[in-house]
Amino acid sequence: MKKMDDSAQLLLIAGFTIGLAIVVSTIMLNNIIFASNMASESSIDANRYYVSNARQMSSDALSGAYGYATKNQTSFNATLFNQYMSSYNQKAASVYALSGISFNVRNSTFYDGYFTGNGLLDGKPDWIVIADVNYTNSFLIEITDTSVLGNTTNAFTIQAINSSGSSLWSLKLYNDSGNVNITVYNQSMAAVGETTTTIWSLNITNDLVDVTTDFPYHFNDYTTNETYNLKFLNGTKAAGHFTMSGNLADGTPYSRARYWMTNATVSTSSGKTRINISIPISIP
């Protein structure tokens, strides 16, 4: 009888031991899987942050290089631009080298951007360029490619919208037999001015079209003493350059511009990773 009791106790102990071993093994396995997933997710997040940081750095560098190459110059100076980017690459590479990472930025040729949020054809077509504006002292638009212009039903549109979302002033540009039709509208969406141009340059705040020809945009007439947002609509239906500047409602000066687009190639490498990405960047 005693031998039977001993055998039963041994079986209980063995069963308990096996069960404990299974529990411990399961916990360890879960911990390994969890740690692996965390490491993987951490790597992904780090890479995303790293790419975002490289994009912002490259954008700032290229914008700075463009400003350096055009300041006090009658035209774009490619030599000054390349000197600036060479200096930037040397300094950035020396900083990254402290972490054992090589770094280099190269840009391609400049090209005209669309009037979308990011300057690309697949960018956001309807977007607010600047919000809470009190006064605009300079507003220039240059259409460089009439082939992408829409017609009267899907025209590229610029709007000044008040805080309640109502239009104070708007302007539509569309293809008119190879030329650009410009139509200006008041708050009631009634046309208050229309012309057709062949040079496609609009100086809205100075009431000029084609550089020297007078044309009443009525922009100041309908936006004075108002707080408004400047918005682009159907941005995929126009390509070119824009620049605007003035003051916000709080008195802060503002400036927005897009002269060109370029594809910057950012190359980095370390003992663990190698990244080579092409990033479309708006200049400036």
ZIUR-V8276 format. One record per pair of residues at least 12 apart in sequence whose C-alpha atoms are under 10 Angstrom apart, sorted by the first residue. I is the first residue (numbers start at 1). GAP is how many residues later the second one is. D is the distance in Angstrom with one decimal. If there is no record, write none. Layout:
BEGIN
i;gap;d
I;GAP;D
I;GAP;D
END
This chain:
BEGIN
i;gap;d
47;226;9.5
47;228;9.3
50;225;9.9
51;215;8.9
51;224;8.7
51;225;9.9
51;226;8.5
51;228;9.7
54;49;9.4
54;50;10.0
54;51;9.2
54;212;7.3
54;213;9.5
54;214;9.5
54;223;9.8
54;225;9.6
55;50;9.9
55;209;8.7
55;210;9.6
55;211;8.0
55;222;9.5
55;223;9.5
55;224;6.9
55;225;9.0
55;226;8.3
56;225;9.3
57;35;9.4
57;48;9.6
58;27;9.7
58;30;9.5
58;31;9.8
58;46;9.5
58;47;6.9
58;48;9.0
58;49;9.3
58;206;7.3
58;207;9.0
58;208;7.8
58;221;8.9
58;223;8.3
59;203;9.7
59;205;8.4
59;220;9.1
59;221;9.0
59;222;6.0
59;223;7.4
59;224;7.8
59;225;8.0
60;221;9.5
60;222;9.9
60;223;9.1
60;224;8.1
61;23;8.4
61;24;7.1
61;27;7.0
61;28;9.2
61;44;9.2
61;223;9.6
62;19;8.5
62;20;9.9
62;22;8.7
62;23;7.2
62;26;9.4
62;43;9.3
62;44;9.5
62;45;8.1
62;200;9.0
62;202;8.6
62;219;8.3
62;220;8.9
62;221;7.1
62;222;7.4
63;18;9.9
63;218;9.0
63;219;8.0
63;220;5.4
63;221;4.4
64;17;8.8
64;20;8.0
64;21;8.9
64;24;9.8
64;219;9.1
64;220;7.6
65;13;9.6
65;15;7.7
65;16;5.1
65;17;7.7
65;18;8.3
65;19;5.4
65;20;6.3
65;21;9.8
65;22;10.0
65;23;9.0
65;218;9.6
65;219;9.1
66;12;8.9
66;14;8.7
66;15;6.1
66;16;9.5
66;18;8.8
66;19;9.5
66;193;9.7
66;194;9.8
66;217;7.3
66;218;7.0
67;13;9.8
67;14;8.5
67;17;10.0
67;216;9.2
67;217;7.6
68;12;6.8
68;13;6.7
68;15;9.6
68;16;7.4
69;12;5.0
69;13;8.6
69;14;9.2
69;15;8.3
82;24;9.9
82;25;9.8
85;19;9.8
85;20;8.1
85;21;8.2
85;22;9.1
86;18;9.5
86;19;9.1
86;20;9.4
88;16;9.2
88;17;8.8
89;14;7.4
89;15;5.8
89;16;6.6
89;17;9.0
90;13;8.9
90;14;8.4
91;12;9.8
92;12;7.9
92;13;9.4
93;12;9.7
93;175;9.5
96;172;9.2
96;174;9.9
97;173;9.4
99;171;8.7
100;169;8.5
100;170;6.1
100;171;7.7
101;167;6.6
101;168;5.6
101;169;4.7
101;170;8.0
101;171;9.6
101;172;9.2
101;173;9.3
102;165;7.8
102;166;5.2
102;167;5.3
102;168;6.6
102;172;9.4
103;163;7.5
103;164;5.8
103;165;4.6
103;166;7.1
103;167;9.4
103;172;9.6
104;161;8.1
104;162;5.9
104;163;5.2
104;164;6.6
104;165;9.6
104;172;9.6
105;159;6.6
105;160;5.7
105;161;4.7
105;162;6.4
105;163;9.0
105;171;9.9
105;172;9.9
105;173;9.7
106;157;8.4
106;158;5.5
106;159;5.1
106;160;6.6
106;161;8.4
106;172;9.3
107;155;6.5
107;156;5.8
107;157;4.2
107;158;6.1
107;159;8.8
107;171;9.1
107;172;9.2
107;173;9.5
107;174;9.3
108;153;9.4
108;154;5.9
108;155;5.4
108;156;6.3
108;157;8.0
108;170;9.7
108;172;9.7
109;151;9.6
109;152;8.5
109;153;6.1
109;154;7.6
109;155;9.4
110;149;9.3
110;150;5.9
110;151;5.6
110;152;4.9
110;153;8.0
110;171;9.9
110;172;9.6
110;173;8.8
111;128;10.0
111;129;9.1
111;148;9.1
111;149;5.7
111;150;5.2
111;151;6.3
111;152;9.1
111;171;9.8
111;172;9.9
112;31;9.4
112;32;7.4
112;33;8.5
112;127;6.3
112;128;5.4
112;129;7.2
112;146;9.2
112;147;7.6
112;148;5.3
112;149;5.9
112;150;8.7
112;170;9.7
113;31;9.4
113;32;10.0
113;122;9.9
113;123;9.5
113;125;8.7
113;126;5.5
113;127;5.8
113;128;7.3
113;129;9.9
113;145;7.9
113;146;8.0
113;147;6.1
113;148;5.5
113;149;8.9
113;168;9.8
113;169;7.9
113;170;9.5
114;29;9.7
114;30;9.8
114;31;9.6
114;34;9.2
114;120;9.9
114;121;6.3
114;122;5.9
114;123;7.6
114;124;5.8
114;125;4.1
114;126;6.3
114;127;8.4
114;144;9.6
114;146;9.5
114;147;9.1
115;12;9.4
115;14;9.9
115;28;9.7
115;41;8.6
115;42;10.0
115;117;7.3
115;118;8.5
115;119;8.0
115;120;4.3
115;121;6.3
115;122;7.8
115;123;6.0
115;124;5.8
115;125;7.2
115;126;8.0
115;127;8.4
115;143;8.8
116;12;10.0
116;13;9.5
116;116;7.6
116;117;8.3
116;118;7.8
116;119;4.5
116;120;6.1
116;121;9.0
116;122;8.7
116;123;8.9
117;12;7.9
117;115;8.7
117;118;7.8
117;119;9.7
118;140;9.8
118;143;9.4
118;162;8.5
118;163;8.1
118;164;7.2
119;116;8.6
119;117;8.8
119;120;8.5
119;121;9.4
119;122;10.0
119;139;8.3
119;141;8.7
119;142;7.1
119;161;8.5
119;162;8.3
119;163;6.8
119;164;9.8
120;115;9.3
120;116;8.0
120;119;9.4
120;141;8.6
120;160;8.2
120;161;9.6
120;162;9.4
121;114;8.4
121;115;5.7
121;116;9.0
121;117;9.7
121;118;9.3
122;113;9.9
122;114;7.8
123;112;8.3
123;113;7.7
124;108;9.7
124;109;9.2
124;110;8.7
124;111;7.4
124;112;8.2
125;31;9.3
125;107;7.3
125;108;5.9
125;109;4.9
125;110;4.3
125;111;5.7
125;112;8.5
126;30;9.8
126;31;9.2
126;32;9.8
126;105;7.3
126;106;5.6
126;107;4.3
126;108;5.9
126;109;6.4
126;110;9.0
127;103;8.8
127;104;5.7
127;105;5.6
127;106;6.7
127;107;9.1
127;108;8.4
128;30;9.9
128;31;9.3
128;32;9.7
128;33;9.6
128;101;6.6
128;102;5.9
128;103;4.2
128;104;6.4
128;105;8.9
129;29;9.9
129;100;7.6
129;101;5.7
129;102;5.5
129;103;6.9
129;115;9.5
129;127;7.6
129;128;9.4
130;30;10.0
130;98;8.8
130;99;5.8
130;100;5.5
130;101;7.3
130;102;9.9
130;114;9.2
130;115;9.7
130;118;9.0
130;124;8.5
130;125;8.8
130;126;7.6
131;29;9.7
131;30;9.3
131;31;9.6
131;32;9.5
131;96;8.7
131;97;6.6
131;98;4.3
131;99;6.5
131;100;8.5
131;117;7.8
131;118;9.1
131;123;10.0
132;29;9.7
132;30;8.6
132;31;8.2
132;94;9.4
132;95;5.7
132;96;5.3
132;97;5.6
132;98;8.6
132;115;9.0
132;116;5.7
132;117;5.6
132;118;8.4
133;27;9.3
133;28;9.9
133;29;9.4
133;90;9.5
133;93;8.1
133;94;5.4
133;95;5.1
133;96;6.0
133;97;7.7
133;112;9.6
133;113;7.7
133;114;6.2
133;115;4.2
133;116;5.5
133;117;8.7
133;118;9.1
133;119;9.4
133;120;9.5
133;121;8.6
134;89;8.3
134;90;7.8
134;91;7.1
134;92;6.2
134;93;4.9
134;94;6.7
134;95;9.1
134;112;7.8
134;113;5.8
134;114;5.0
134;115;4.7
134;116;8.1
134;117;7.9
134;118;9.6
134;119;9.9
135;85;8.7
135;88;7.8
135;89;7.1
135;90;8.0
135;91;8.1
135;92;8.0
135;93;8.9
135;110;8.5
135;111;5.4
135;112;5.2
135;113;6.7
135;114;8.0
135;116;9.2
135;118;9.4
135;119;9.7
136;69;7.6
136;83;9.3
136;84;8.3
136;87;8.9
136;88;9.2
136;94;9.9
136;108;7.2
136;109;5.8
136;110;4.2
136;111;6.5
136;112;8.6
136;117;9.6
136;118;8.9
136;119;9.5
137;67;9.6
137;68;6.5
137;69;8.7
137;83;9.2
137;107;7.8
137;108;6.1
137;109;5.1
137;110;8.2
138;65;7.9
138;66;7.6
138;67;5.7
138;68;7.8
138;105;7.6
138;106;5.3
138;107;5.3
138;108;6.8
138;117;9.2
139;63;8.3
139;64;6.2
139;65;5.5
139;66;5.6
139;67;8.3
139;80;9.7
139;103;7.6
139;104;5.9
139;105;4.3
139;106;6.7
139;107;8.9
139;116;9.9
139;117;9.5
139;118;9.6
140;61;7.7
140;62;5.8
140;63;4.7
140;64;6.1
140;65;7.7
140;66;9.1
140;68;9.7
140;69;9.9
140;101;8.1
140;102;5.6
140;103;5.3
140;104;6.4
140;105;9.5
140;117;9.3
141;59;8.3
141;60;6.1
141;61;5.0
141;62;6.6
141;63;7.7
141;68;9.7
141;99;7.6
141;100;6.0
141;101;4.6
141;102;6.8
141;103;8.8
141;116;9.9
141;117;10.0
142;57;8.8
142;58;6.0
142;59;4.7
142;60;6.2
142;61;8.7
142;67;9.9
142;68;9.4
142;96;9.7
142;97;8.4
142;98;5.5
142;99;5.2
142;100;6.3
142;101;9.2
142;117;9.5
143;30;9.3
143;37;8.5
143;56;8.4
143;57;5.3
143;58;6.5
143;59;8.4
143;95;6.9
143;96;5.9
143;97;4.6
143;98;6.8
143;99;8.8
144;55;8.9
144;56;7.3
144;57;8.8
144;94;8.3
144;95;6.0
144;96;4.7
144;97;7.6
145;33;10.0
145;55;9.1
145;92;9.8
145;93;7.2
145;94;5.8
145;95;6.9
146;27;9.9
146;28;8.4
146;29;6.5
146;30;9.3
146;31;9.8
146;32;6.6
146;33;7.0
146;34;7.1
146;52;9.7
146;54;8.6
146;91;9.1
146;92;7.3
146;93;7.9
146;94;9.5
147;28;7.8
147;31;7.6
147;32;9.6
147;90;9.1
147;91;8.6
147;92;9.2
148;26;9.3
148;27;8.3
148;88;7.8
148;89;5.5
148;90;5.7
148;91;7.1
149;24;7.6
149;25;5.5
149;26;5.3
149;27;9.1
149;29;9.2
149;30;9.6
149;31;8.3
149;85;9.7
149;86;9.6
149;87;8.3
149;88;4.7
149;89;5.1
149;90;8.0
150;23;8.1
150;24;5.3
150;25;5.9
150;26;9.2
150;84;8.7
150;86;8.8
150;87;5.3
150;88;7.6
151;21;10.0
151;22;8.4
151;23;5.1
151;24;5.6
151;25;7.6
151;26;9.9
151;30;9.4
151;86;8.9
152;20;8.3
152;21;8.2
152;22;6.0
152;23;7.9
152;24;8.8
152;29;9.1
153;21;8.9
154;18;9.3
154;19;9.4
154;20;7.9
154;79;9.2
154;80;6.9
154;82;9.9
154;83;7.6
155;16;9.5
155;17;5.9
155;18;5.6
155;19;4.9
155;20;8.1
155;26;9.6
155;27;9.9
155;78;8.3
155;79;6.7
155;80;9.0
155;81;9.6
155;82;6.7
155;83;8.5
156;15;8.4
156;16;5.7
156;17;5.2
156;18;6.5
156;19;9.7
156;76;7.5
156;77;5.9
156;78;5.0
156;79;6.0
156;80;7.8
156;81;5.5
156;82;6.2
156;83;9.7
157;13;6.9
157;14;5.6
157;15;4.5
157;16;6.4
157;17;8.9
157;25;9.9
157;26;9.6
157;27;9.8
157;74;8.2
157;75;5.9
157;76;5.0
157;77;6.5
157;78;7.8
157;80;9.1
157;81;9.4
158;12;5.5
158;13;5.2
158;14;6.5
158;15;8.6
158;26;9.6
158;72;7.2
158;73;5.8
158;74;4.8
158;75;6.3
158;76;9.1
158;77;9.3
159;12;6.6
159;13;8.9
159;26;9.4
159;69;9.4
159;70;7.9
159;71;5.7
159;72;5.1
159;73;6.5
159;74;7.9
160;27;9.6
160;59;8.7
160;62;8.9
160;63;7.5
160;66;9.7
160;67;9.2
160;68;5.9
160;69;5.5
160;70;4.8
160;71;6.4
160;72;9.2
161;26;9.4
161;62;9.1
161;65;9.5
161;66;8.4
161;67;5.1
161;68;5.2
161;69;6.6
161;70;7.5
162;61;9.0
162;64;7.3
162;65;6.1
162;66;4.4
162;67;6.4
162;68;9.2
163;63;9.3
163;64;7.1
163;65;6.3
163;66;7.7
164;64;9.4
165;63;9.0
165;64;9.0
166;21;7.8
166;22;9.6
166;62;9.5
167;18;9.3
167;19;8.0
167;20;5.7
167;21;8.1
167;22;8.1
167;55;9.7
167;61;9.0
167;62;9.5
167;63;10.0
168;17;8.7
168;18;6.4
168;19;4.6
168;20;8.3
168;21;8.9
168;51;9.0
168;53;9.7
168;54;6.0
168;55;6.5
168;58;8.8
168;59;10.0
168;60;8.2
168;61;9.8
169;15;7.6
169;16;5.9
169;17;5.0
169;18;5.7
169;19;8.9
169;20;8.0
169;21;9.9
169;48;9.3
169;49;8.1
169;50;6.7
169;51;9.3
169;52;9.0
169;53;6.1
169;54;7.3
169;59;10.0
169;61;9.7
170;13;8.5
170;14;5.9
170;15;5.2
170;16;6.7
170;17;8.1
170;19;7.8
170;20;9.9
170;21;9.4
170;47;9.2
170;48;9.6
170;49;8.4
170;52;9.6
170;60;9.6
170;61;9.4
170;62;9.8
171;12;5.6
171;13;4.5
171;14;6.2
171;15;9.1
171;18;9.9
171;20;9.2
171;22;9.4
171;23;9.5
171;33;9.8
171;46;8.2
171;48;9.3
171;61;9.9
172;12;6.6
172;13;8.3
172;22;9.6
172;61;9.3
173;23;9.5
173;27;9.7
173;64;9.0
173;65;8.3
174;22;9.6
174;63;8.2
174;64;8.4
175;21;9.4
175;62;9.6
175;63;9.7
176;20;7.6
176;21;9.2
176;22;10.0
177;19;9.9
178;19;9.7
178;20;8.2
179;17;6.6
179;18;6.0
179;19;5.3
179;20;8.2
179;21;7.9
180;15;8.4
180;16;5.5
180;17;5.4
180;18;6.5
180;19;8.4
180;20;6.4
180;21;9.7
181;13;7.3
181;14;5.9
181;15;4.4
181;16;6.6
181;17;9.1
181;19;9.1
182;12;5.5
182;13;5.4
182;14;6.1
182;15;7.7
182;18;9.4
182;20;9.2
182;27;9.6
182;33;9.9
182;35;9.4
183;12;6.7
183;13;8.8
183;34;8.7
184;32;8.6
184;33;6.3
184;34;7.8
184;35;8.9
185;32;8.8
185;33;8.8
185;34;9.6
185;37;9.9
186;31;9.9
186;32;8.3
186;33;9.1
186;35;9.4
186;36;7.2
187;35;7.7
192;24;8.6
192;25;8.3
192;26;8.1
193;22;8.1
193;23;6.7
193;24;6.9
193;25;8.4
194;21;8.6
194;22;8.8
194;23;8.9
195;14;9.1
195;20;7.9
195;21;9.8
196;13;9.5
197;12;7.5
197;13;7.0
197;16;9.8
198;12;7.7
199;12;8.5
200;40;9.7
201;39;9.9
201;40;9.7
202;13;9.2
202;15;9.4
202;40;9.5
203;12;9.1
203;14;9.0
203;40;10.0
204;12;8.4
204;13;6.1
204;14;8.4
204;15;7.0
204;16;9.1
204;40;9.8
205;12;7.7
205;13;8.4
205;14;6.5
205;15;7.0
205;39;9.5
206;12;9.8
206;13;9.3
206;14;9.4
207;12;8.5
207;13;9.6
226;23;9.0
227;21;8.2
227;22;6.4
228;20;9.1
228;21;8.7
229;19;9.9
230;14;9.7
240;18;8.4
240;19;7.6
240;20;7.9
240;21;9.9
241;16;7.6
241;17;5.6
241;18;4.8
241;19;6.9
241;20;9.8
241;42;10.0
242;14;8.1
242;15;5.5
242;16;5.5
242;17;6.5
242;18;9.5
243;12;7.5
243;13;5.7
243;14;4.0
243;15;6.4
243;16;7.8
244;12;5.3
244;13;6.3
244;14;9.5
245;12;8.5
256;28;8.9
257;25;9.0
257;26;8.0
257;27;6.7
258;24;6.3
258;25;5.6
258;26;5.9
259;23;7.7
259;24;5.6
259;25;6.6
260;21;8.6
260;22;6.1
260;23;5.0
260;24;7.4
261;19;6.9
261;20;5.7
261;21;4.7
261;22;5.7
261;23;8.6
262;16;9.8
262;17;8.2
262;18;5.7
262;19;5.4
262;20;6.7
262;21;7.4
263;14;9.7
263;15;6.1
263;16;5.4
263;17;4.3
263;18;6.1
263;19;8.9
264;13;8.2
264;14;5.6
264;15;5.1
264;16;6.2
264;17;6.8
265;12;5.6
265;13;4.4
265;14;6.2
265;15;8.8
266;12;6.4
266;13;7.6
END
